[in-house]
Structures are given as structure tokens and as C-alpha cells.
Amino acid sequence: MLDKTQISDVKSVMADIGLNARAAAQQLATASTDLKNRALLAAAESIWNNRETILEANAKDMKAGSANGLSGSFMDRLMLDEARIEAMMDGLRQISELKDPVGDEIDRWQRPNGLDISRVRTPLGVIGVIFESRPNVTADAGALCLKSGNAVILRGGTDSYHSSNAIHACLVDGLKAAGLPDHAIQIVPMTDRAAVGEMLTGLDGNIDVIVPRGGRSLVERVQSDARVPVFAHLEGLCHVYVDKSADLKMAIDIIVNAKMRRTGVCGSAETLLIDKAAVDTHMQPILEALRTSKCEIRGDDEIVTRFADAKPACEEDWVTEYLDAIISARVVDGIDEAVSHIRNYSSSHTECVIAEDAQVVEQFFNEIDSAILLHNASTQFADGGEFGMGAEIGIATGKMHARGPVGVEQLTSFKYLVRGSGQIRP
């Protein structure tokens, strides 16, 4: 940790962090899979062994968050307990078991002139990760970048400062145990927002890509100000469409889970669309189940008319990521109107169709272009760990390079290796 005198010069401190990251990235690019896995396993063990220290640090953040009036959903994202620490540890172990993407041959072919051409994965270099309240992102991002051969500069939110630093110390323990450079995983040692501005400049060319993970204001600032490529993780305005062919019990189970399992995650359902042809059979039981689960329902005119506890929805509700026990609901005229609504309001994160009609599912999958589309499954599965990636840095909602859960493969680029036997071009 830097002292106050050093921290006062933000630009100088960040420049040093960038230089150290670049040097570490050069070593990591050729580090063996065994060394990276040893570091990950040692970090996992350190996290578990230091769980009391991490919980004490988190208690400081929780106390400050409560005093600052943070919302319930924000506090849920901030909170750590032994189960969540164990999940972090397990995530690191799962990442260690993943195939190392570095050097993986994606494709190979021969040209008529005898040239042998292969395309292989290579690390991106130095990744800057700017996140807000969830301290577990420290472990997830650090581990994924390490496994993919990248150095990472982490800048957590002020609200999770103590928690993130305690977790980061465990990651450094892992690096030391494996003999890898400490600067492979760095955390910005200050809460000054000027540090974010410095990262967005690219630190004199030492940051290759920025990954923002947080609310709309953070992502928009990064997209607007960054001078390096950005893997955008926009808000999770997730939709669930219930078709007339949906199995009612399945629909109830999925919708309650999609909305209420954890309301503060980006994969939480925010808008429910119900097929007009299913209103008489499906709407009442589904809304009753949500109400029983203590979810507030904001509906269109038809829903408000038919369900007494629903509050009238306004235009803003269709574009709001509540991250709370609130859902907007609307009756639509079949799959065509459902697709139209989602195209108009979606943040391109995650959408779900509940249906038994294969043609409806095919149309949903073909006509909606969000990063993740689900059929008969909860939107809460929008998570890299659930995809078998061990963890994720975020859900990329853009269309360039990485899309959906950003795991180890998405944190690589590629290069071409061309092998000849003396060929010259005529």
C-alpha cells in the first residue's frame, strides 16, 4: 500500500502501475500453464485461510454503506459471507481446471504454394477492469486475466474498497507462491476518481482494453472517455416472454427464480411479457406467485385491470433496470409483438422465452440479437460460472470481439503463424 504522499500524485502513481503491468504482461504471456494454475490454487487457499480478515474488511464497507444510505440491492451486491467467500475460492479452483487458451490452435490450413498457416490464441496484454460494488469481481477478474496470460489493473468502487483490497492481497499471495510477478494483478491503491480518468487514457499505451462493470453512468463514462477499446457491460434489462404454449408450472418456477433469486444481479428479469392468448390461463397464477414472493408488479392497462395489486406502469418502467423486487409486466399479441417490444427496449443483455411451440422458440432465437437467449430456463443463468467458464469479468453487450460472458477465451486475441519452405511471391 502506498503512503499518503505517494497517493497524492495520482498521475505518477498510475503511470508506474501501467509500466509495471506491461512488464508483468510480457512475463505472463509465456508463463506455463502449470505456473498459472499453481498461482490460482495458492490464491484460492489464501482466500479461504484469510476469510476472517476478508469478512472484517467487508464489515467496514457494509457499515459505511449503511451510513451512506446505499440501497438494499446495492448492499446485497456488496455483502460477503462465508458462503460467498467459499464460492470465490471454488471459482478460482474451477478456473485452474479450465483449458489454457494461450497458444491454442484455432484453425490451420495449407495454401497451394505450400505455405502452412495457423491461427493461435494470444493474450490481449494489459486489461483494466473498473467495477463498482461487488468485491468478488476482484477475484474473478484477477483469476481470469491470469489464466489467459494477461496482466490486470483493478479499480474497485469506493464502497467495496476494504473488501477488494483484502481479496487482492490473497491473489498476490498466489502469485508469490508460484514465482510469478506481483504486478501481474494490481489494484489501484486509492479512491480518487482521477485514477479512473488516468486508466481511460490508456496509461501511456500500457492498457490494451478496458472492462467496465457497474451501472449505466459508469459504463457510459467509460465508453465516452476511453481512448482504448472497451468491452461494454451495459445494464441487464432482461425480458421474459410467456407464450400461450408455455407449461404453466414451468413458467411460474422460472419467472419467480428469474426475478427473485437475487434481484441485484444483472441477470435478474426486469420485464415480463405475456402472450394475449395466455392471459386467461397463465397471467393470474404467474402474477400471484410473484406477489407471494413479495415482488411489486407494474403493469400495462390490461394487467392493472385484471390484477388488483398491480400498479400502473409508465414509459420509464420499460427502460428501467430495477435491481430490486419490482417487475414491469405487459400483455403482447403473440411472439411478433414480444419481439418488437424487446427490440425496442432491450439492453441486448439476456432474454428468455417460455414456450413448448418450437416455431415460437426458433423465431425468438432468430429475430432477437441480445448476447444471451434462453429457452425454458431462468435468466439468472446469465453468468460465466454457470456457462462452465469458472467465472466472468462481465457480460459484454456489444458486438465487437467479446460478447456474452467474458471468460478466459474472450480475454485473448490471436495471431497467424505462417510456415514456409523458401516460398517467394511472384
VEXBA-788011 format. One line per 3 residues: their letters; for each residue x, y, z of C-alpha. Coordinates in steps of 0.25 Angstrom, whole numbers, padded with zeros to 4 digits. Each point is the difference from the previous one (the first is absolute). Example, Ala and Ser with C-alpha at 12.3 -4.5 7.8 and 13.67 -1.06 7.14 Angstrom:
2
as	0049:-0018:0031; 0006:0014:-0002
//
This chain:
426
mld	0000:0000:0000; 0005:0014:-0004; 0001:0011:0011
ktq	-0007:0013:-0001; 0011:0008:-0006; 0001:-0010:-0012
isd	-0015:-0001:-0001; -0001:0015:-0002; 0006:-0001:-0013
vks	-0010:-0008:-0008; 0005:0002:-0013; 0014:-0005:0004
vma	-0005:-0012:0008; -0009:-0004:-0012; 0012:0001:-0010
dig	0008:-0009:0009; -0011:-0010:0001; -0001:0000:-0015
lna	0014:-0003:-0002; 0001:-0011:0010; -0012:-0006:-0006
raa	0006:0000:-0014; 0013:-0007:0005; -0009:-0010:0007
aqq	-0008:-0003:-0012; 0013:-0003:-0008; 0003:-0011:0010
lat	-0014:-0005:0001; -0001:-0002:-0015; 0010:-0011:0000
ast	-0003:-0006:0014; -0003:-0014:0001; -0014:-0006:0003
dlk	0006:-0007:0012; 0005:0013:0006; -0013:0008:-0002
nra	-0008:-0012:0006; 0009:0000:0012; -0002:0015:0002
lla	-0015:-0002:-0001; -0001:-0012:0009; 0009:0007:0010
aae	-0009:0013:-0001; -0012:-0009:0003; 0006:-0005:0012
siw	0004:0013:0005; -0014:0006:-0002; -0005:-0012:0009
nnr	0010:0001:0010; -0002:0015:0001; -0015:0000:0000
eti	-0001:0007:0014; 0009:0011:-0005; -0008:0002:-0012
lea	-0013:0000:0008; 0005:0010:0009; 0004:0009:-0012
nak	-0014:-0002:-0005; -0006:0004:0013; 0006:0013:-0001
dmk	-0005:0002:-0014; -0014:-0005:0004; 0000:0010:0012
ags	0004:0012:-0009; -0010:-0004:-0011; -0011:-0001:0010
ang	0004:0014:0005; 0000:0005:-0014; -0014:-0005:-0002
lsg	0003:-0010:-0011; -0012:-0007:-0006; -0003:-0014:0004
sfm	0004:-0006:-0013; 0013:0007:0000; 0003:-0005:0015
drl	-0003:-0014:-0005; 0010:0001:-0011; 0010:0006:0010
mld	-0002:-0011:0011; 0009:-0011:0002; -0002:-0012:0009
ear	0007:-0014:0001; -0009:-0006:-0011; 0004:0011:-0010
iea	0015:-0001:0004; -0001:-0015:-0002; -0006:0003:-0013
mmd	0012:0009:-0004; 0009:-0011:0004; -0007:-0010:-0008
glr	0000:0009:-0012; 0015:0002:0000; 0001:-0015:0001
qis	-0009:-0002:-0012; 0008:0010:-0008; 0012:-0008:0003
elk	-0006:-0012:-0006; -0004:0007:-0013; 0008:-0002:-0013
dpv	0011:0010:-0001; -0004:0008:-0012; 0014:0006:-0003
gde	0006:-0007:-0012; -0013:-0007:-0003; 0000:-0003:-0015
idr	-0014:0005:-0005; 0002:-0004:-0015; 0010:-0005:-0009
wqr	0001:-0001:-0015; 0010:-0002:-0012; 0000:0009:-0012
png	0003:-0005:-0014; 0014:0006:0000; 0004:-0009:0012
ldi	-0002:0011:0011; -0005:-0006:0013; -0009:0010:0007
srv	-0005:-0001:0015; -0008:0010:0008; 0003:-0001:0015
rtp	-0005:0007:0013; 0009:0010:0006; -0002:0009:0013
lgv	-0006:0014:-0002; 0011:0006:0009; -0005:0009:0011
igv	-0014:0001:0004; -0006:0011:0008; -0012:-0004:0008
ife	-0009:0011:0006; -0011:-0005:0009; -0009:0005:0011
srp	-0006:-0008:0012; 0002:-0014:-0002; 0013:-0004:0007
nvt	0000:-0014:-0006; 0004:0006:-0013; 0014:0002:0005
ada	0002:-0015:0001; -0008:-0003:-0013; 0007:0010:-0008
gal	0014:-0002:0005; -0001:-0015:-0002; -0006:0000:-0014
clk	0011:0010:-0004; 0011:-0008:0006; -0005:-0013:-0007
sgn	-0001:0007:-0013; 0014:0005:0001; -0004:0015:0002
avi	0005:0010:0011; -0012:0007:0006; -0002:0014:0007
lrg	-0012:-0001:0009; -0007:0013:0005; -0012:-0004:0009
gtd	-0010:0009:0005; 0002:0009:0013; -0012:-0008:0007
syh	0008:-0013:-0002; 0014:0006:0003; 0004:-0008:0012
ssn	-0006:-0013:-0005; 0006:0000:-0013; 0014:0003:0006
aih	-0001:-0011:0009; -0003:-0010:-0011; 0011:0006:-0009
acl	0010:-0003:0011; -0004:-0015:-0001; 0002:0001:-0015
vdg	0014:0005:0002; 0003:-0011:0009; -0003:-0009:-0011
lka	0009:0007:-0010; 0011:-0001:0010; -0002:-0014:0003
agl	0002:-0004:-0015; 0011:0010:-0002; -0008:0009:-0010
pdh	0002:0015:0001; -0008:0007:0011; -0004:0011:-0010
aiq	-0008:-0010:-0009; -0012:0003:0009; 0000:0015:0005
ivp	-0011:0007:0007; -0001:0016:-0001; 0004:0004:0015
mtd	-0009:0012:0001; -0014:0004:-0001; 0002:0013:-0008
raa	-0008:0000:-0013; 0011:0006:-0007; 0006:-0014:-0001
vge	-0011:-0004:-0008; 0003:0011:-0010; 0014:-0004:-0001
mlt	-0004:-0014:-0003; -0009:0005:-0011; 0012:0007:-0007
gld	0007:-0014:-0001; 0011:0004:0009; 0010:0004:-0011
gni	-0004:-0012:-0009; 0002:-0010:0012; -0015:-0005:0001
dvi	-0005:-0007:-0012; -0015:-0001:0003; -0010:0005:0011
vpr	-0011:-0009:0006; -0010:0009:0008; -0009:-0008:0009
ggr	-0011:0008:0007; -0012:0009:-0002; -0004:0008:-0013
slv	0007:0013:0005; 0014:-0007:0001; -0001:-0008:-0013
erv	-0005:0013:-0007; 0012:0008:0005; 0010:-0011:-0004
qsd	-0006:-0001:-0014; 0000:0015:-0001; 0014:0003:0005
arv	0009:-0013:-0002; 0011:0001:-0010; 0002:-0015:-0001
pvf	-0010:-0011:-0004; -0011:-0003:0010; -0008:-0013:0003
ahl	-0013:0007:0003; -0009:-0007:0011; -0012:0009:0000
egl	-0012:-0002:0009; -0008:-0013:0000; -0014:0004:-0005
chv	-0004:-0015:-0001; -0013:-0004:-0005; -0008:-0013:0001
yvd	-0011:-0003:-0010; -0011:-0010:0004; -0006:-0006:-0013
ksa	-0014:-0007:0000; 0007:-0013:-0002; 0008:0001:0013
dlk	-0002:-0010:0011; -0006:0008:0012; 0007:-0007:0011
mai	0014:0002:-0007; -0004:0014:-0003; -0003:0004:0014
dii	0013:-0007:0005; 0009:0007:-0010; -0006:0014:0002
vna	0001:0000:0015; 0014:-0005:-0001; 0004:0009:-0011
kmr	-0005:0012:0008; 0001:-0003:0014; 0012:-0010:0002
rtg	0009:0012:0001; -0006:0013:-0004; 0013:0008:0000
vcg	0007:-0008:-0011; 0001:0004:-0015; -0007:-0012:-0004
sae	-0013:0003:0008; -0012:0000:-0008; -0006:0015:-0001
tll	-0011:-0001:-0010; -0011:-0011:-0001; -0007:-0002:-0014
idk	-0013:-0008:0000; -0006:-0006:-0013; -0014:0006:-0001
aav	-0005:-0014:-0003; 0005:-0005:0013; -0006:0011:0009
dth	-0012:-0008:0004; 0009:-0012:0004; 0013:0005:0004
mqp	0000:0014:0004; -0007:-0001:0014; 0008:-0012:0005
ile	0013:0007:-0004; -0003:0013:0006; -0005:-0006:0013
alr	0013:-0008:0001; 0008:0013:-0002; -0009:0007:0011
tsk	0002:-0011:0010; 0015:0001:-0002; -0001:0015:0004
cei	0002:0005:-0014; -0006:0013:-0004; -0007:0000:-0014
rgd	-0001:0012:-0009; -0010:-0004:-0012; -0006:0006:-0012
dei	-0015:0003:-0001; -0004:-0014:-0002; 0008:-0006:0012
vtr	-0004:0011:0009; -0015:-0002:-0004; 0001:-0015:0003
fad	0010:-0001:0012; -0004:0009:0011; 0013:0001:0007
akp	0008:0005:-0013; 0004:0014:-0001; -0001:0008:-0013
ace	0013:0000:-0008; 0005:0012:-0007; 0009:0001:-0012
edw	0012:0001:0009; -0003:-0014:0006; 0003:-0006:-0013
vte	0015:0005:0000; 0003:-0002:0015; 0009:-0010:0006
yld	-0006:0000:0014; 0010:-0010:0006; -0011:-0001:0011
aii	-0012:-0008:0003; -0008:0007:-0011; -0004:-0005:-0014
sar	-0007:0007:-0012; -0011:-0008:-0007; -0007:0001:-0013
vvd	-0010:-0008:-0009; 0005:-0002:-0014; -0006:-0005:-0013
gid	0008:-0013:-0001; 0015:-0002:-0004; 0000:0012:-0010
eav	-0004:0010:0010; 0009:-0006:0010; 0012:0001:-0010
shi	-0004:0014:-0003; 0000:0005:0015; 0013:-0007:0003
rny	0007:0006:-0012; -0005:0014:0004; 0003:-0001:0015
sss	0011:-0010:0002; 0014:0003:0004; 0005:-0012:-0008
hte	0004:-0008:0013; -0009:-0012:0002; -0014:-0004:-0004
cvi	-0009:-0013:0002; -0011:-0007:-0007; -0009:-0009:0007
aed	-0007:-0009:-0010; -0003:-0014:-0005; -0002:0004:-0014
aqv	0013:-0002:-0008; -0004:0010:-0011; -0001:0011:0011
veq	0013:-0003:0006; 0007:0000:-0014; -0006:0013:-0003
ffn	0005:0006:0014; 0014:-0005:-0002; 0001:0005:-0015
eid	-0006:0013:0002; 0005:0005:0013; 0015:0004:0000
sai	0003:0001:0015; 0013:-0006:0005; -0007:-0012:0008
llh	-0013:-0006:-0004; -0007:-0011:0008; -0011:-0010:-0002
nas	-0007:-0005:0012; 0011:0004:0010; 0002:0011:0010
tqf	0007:0013:-0004; 0008:-0002:0012; 0008:-0010:-0008
adg	0007:0012:-0007; 0013:-0002:0007; 0013:-0005:-0004
gef	0001:-0010:0011; -0013:-0006:-0004; 0005:-0001:-0014
gmg	0012:-0008:0005; 0010:0011:-0001; 0004:0000:0014
aei	-0004:0015:0002; -0001:0012:-0009; 0005:0014:0000
gia	-0014:0005:-0005; -0011:-0002:-0011; 0005:0007:-0012
tgk	-0013:0006:-0007; 0008:0006:-0012; 0002:-0007:-0013
mha	0015:0001:-0002; 0010:-0011:0004; -0006:-0005:0013
rgp	-0015:-0002:0002; -0008:-0006:0012; 0008:-0005:0012
vgv	0015:0004:-0001; 0008:-0011:0004; 0015:-0005:-0003
eql	-0002:-0002:-0015; -0007:0014:-0001; 0012:0006:0006
tsf	0009:-0005:-0011; 0003:0005:-0015; 0007:-0008:-0010
kyl	0012:0000:-0009; 0003:-0007:-0013; 0012:-0009:-0001
vrg	0005:-0002:-0014; 0010:-0012:-0003; 0007:0000:-0014
sgq	0011:-0008:-0007; 0006:0012:-0008; -0012:0005:-0007
irp	0001:0014:-0006; -0012:0008:-0006; 0000:0001:-0015
//
